[in-house]
Amino acid sequence: MTLLEVKSHLNILHDDDDTLLLSLLNPAQAQVENDTDTVLTNSTYTDTFFDESEYILAKKPVSQVISILADEVSILLSDAQIYLKQVGNSCVVMPRNHKKLVVQYRCEPARYQTLAIARQATLMLIASMYLNREAVVTVQQKHSPMYINLIYAMRDE
């Protein structure tokens, strides 16, 4: 997403707030990613799991498992299916009697439709942060109903 897209969405013609708008872009994208547990850019993550419970990797969709360490010992990726199973867009980790399991994995952005919804949600968050940027707020800030609907639409995909 570019500054020009943000300014167009907000109908801003001047350059006075460019620095502010750019500073809002990453937090807004991070908030959308956090609210949906879905990545919007190619990224690499490392999750660490303790005890013998099953866990779901924090981010999705998982495109590639890079490495697995079980109790500090590297596991061959050809044996990764012993520790991982795909469930929908998520990846479940099964520690298999190890005290500590470290999984490094790569995520790629979701389908085009999800990215379009995420783009709109991000623009809405930036608009909200820009319009409510004053230090003094007399009422509790809440997400707009449209933002909530967009987030649920992304989670349902």
QUIVEN-V985227 format. One line per field, one symbol per residue. phi: phi as a letter, one per 20 degrees, with the letter a starting at -180 (. if undefined). Layout:
phi->???
This chain:
phi->.dfffffffelddedfdgfffffeffffffffgffdlcedcfbdccddccmdfecdgfdbffdaeebcddlmdfdfffefffdcbecmeeceddflmdfbcdddbdcdgfggfffffffffffffffffffdeffdcecffcffgffgfffffffff
